[in-house]
């Protein structure tokens, strides 16, 4: 009699496991939702806004660039310098500072020299 009780118990467990397997939820299917908007980023996952801020702060700390009117814009790590300075040395210094800043991929110099 013990053998039939063990066999019956084993069959009950097997049936329970099989029934549990049938109750699995279907695998999620791919949905067609719009992708999340990308944050502006540059090289090394640093946001363009952070690159712009870093370059601006470095330009403001330069004694040579006191009084210069330089605007900084960054797109995907490419920094664009525009505005006015009074000498080629100031323009060169602005480009040098921008190139040394973190996560800058390229520097585009659109600075005008006015006297």
Secondary structure by P-SEA (a helix, b strand, c coil): caaaaaaaaaaaaaaaaaaaaaaccccccccccccccccccccccccaaaaaaaaaaaaaacccccccbbbbbbcccbbbbbbbbccaaaaaaaaaaaaacccccbbbbcccccc
